Amino acid sequence: IISSAFAPGPEVSFPLLQEEEHQRELSLLHRRLEELETTQMKQLQDLGLAREPVRVDAYGELARNMIT
């Protein structure tokens, strides 16, 4: 017979399952973000903008960094 001290019940395992699901979702989102960044850089290169330092601000608008 297994003691309840060694076999966590559903009340303990449920938060662990939620955390695992959360970590999987974060991993997928991170991977998708990397894919989008790569696609964006390729598009910028195609447009000839990659020769200059370019960033996208929080509103999704392009802003060229001025290097002096």
C-alpha positions, 0 to 999 in steps of 0.5 A, a space after each residue: 500500500 502506498 502512503 499518501 505522503 508519497 503519492 500526491 493527490 489530484 490537488 497537488 498534481 493539477 497545479 503541476 500539470 498547469 505549470 507544464 502546460 504553461 511552459 509548453 505554451 511559452 516554448 511554442 510562443 518563443 519559437 514562433 517569435 523567433 520565426 517571425 523575427 527571422 521572416 521580418 529580417 529577410 523581408 527587410 533585407 529584400 527591401 534593402 533596409 537591413 544595411 542600416 540598423 533598423 528596429 521596430 518600436 512597440 507600436 510596430 513602426 519602423 525606426 532607423 537608428 542614427 549612428 554618428 
